[in-house]
Amino acid sequence: MLEILTHPLLGEVRHGFFTRKGGASSGLFAGLNCGRGSSDQAEAVAINRARVAEAMGVAADALVTVHQVHSPDVVVLTEGMTAEDCQGVRADALVTARPGVALAVLTADCQPVLFADPDAGVIGAAHAGWKGALNGVLEATVAAMREAGAENIRAVIGPTISQRAYEVGHDFMEDFIAEDMDYTRFFAGGPNGRPMFDLPGYGLMRLRAAGVEAVWSGHCTYSDADRFFSYRRSTHEGKADYGRLISAIAL
């Protein structure tokens, strides 16, 4: 059975942060792997994505994703555009005011962020790893939503890697601090003498600075292998590949 995490901040807007439970994949990808870019069997991924679409109340060909590249680029899904149109587009966020389609992003430690202005009928979804967040994908999503008529935007960051599991290099920290000295507050000392980065804390700061009411679900992808895929955990375990979680929202 699928396990779907939701948050009351998004109100009555249909949404879900799907865990790895309830899918058709096996082996390294056991569960609900929705990543077409993984080496999983294409048939299993298609079944998994169809199950997600059904849970979201849309047709299988109305689950819309893009080719994620850690960019600040946003696709606005207008009338006439299809999931097939978007599949190969290099971007990391989607926005629409159309009912009957589900916007979705894939993650495996990066932040999945779902956005909604229920009153205006505008939704968004963003894939925000450290690079995308630093380059402005969250603000770009908010701007696209406002262009579509949104005013009071709410956002929820779903399961992502937490600070206690996210060891980075000193050069990584220095690159962030070079952007803004205030970013030092998102780093803490780790057990190996290397910095630990607070990705969801950084995401929340960027969202709130953009005028968005935002929360993090509190789930760490690295720390819960039964429920979540994690790129970093798979790397540490010497695995050849990893599954991708999906998060989706629909009007």
C-alpha positions, 0 to 999 in steps of 0.5 A: 500500500502506498504511504503518502505524507501530507501537511495541513498547511496546504489546506484542501489542495490535493498533494502528497510526499510519497515514501518508497512504500507500495511500489512494484520495484525490487532489489536496490529500488524496492518499493515506489521508485519513480525515477525514469533516469535510474537503471530500474526496469522501465515497466516497474517505474511506469507502474509506480508512476501510474499508481501515484497518478491514481492516488493523485486523482489524475490520469497516468499521462497527466502526472507531469515531471521535467528533466531535473538539472539543479537549475533555477528554471521553472516550467509554467504548464499552460492550456494545451501543454502535456506531460509528454511536452515537459518530459525532456525539458531541462528545469527544476520546478513547475507551476500551473493554474490548470486542474486535472494535472499533477505537478511532480518532482523527484528527489533522493535527499534534495528538497521536494517543495510543494506550493499552493495558493488555494484561493487563487487556484495556483500550485507549484512544485520544485526540486531544490538541492543545495545548488538549485536553492543557492541559484534561486529555484525557490524564488523563481517558483514563487515569482512564476506563481505570482505571475499566474495570480497567486498572492498568499503562497504556502509551501511545504518542504518534504522529506530531505536530508537533515543537517545531522546526516549532511557532511560537506567540505570546507570549500562547500561552506566557503562558497556559501559564505561568499554569497552571504556571511549570514549563511554561516548559521546553516553550518555546524561542526560535525563528528569528523571535523567537517561542516554539517549543512542544514539544507531544509533550514536554508530552504525555509529561510529562502522561502520566508524571505520571499514572503512565503509561509513555509514549513519542513515536514521534519523527515530525514531521507538519509536516516530512514531507509525503510521509508525513503530513498537516499542518494548519499546513503546509497553512496556510503553503502557502495550501491550502484544506483538508488531509487527516486522519491516522488512528490506531487500536487494537483488542483 
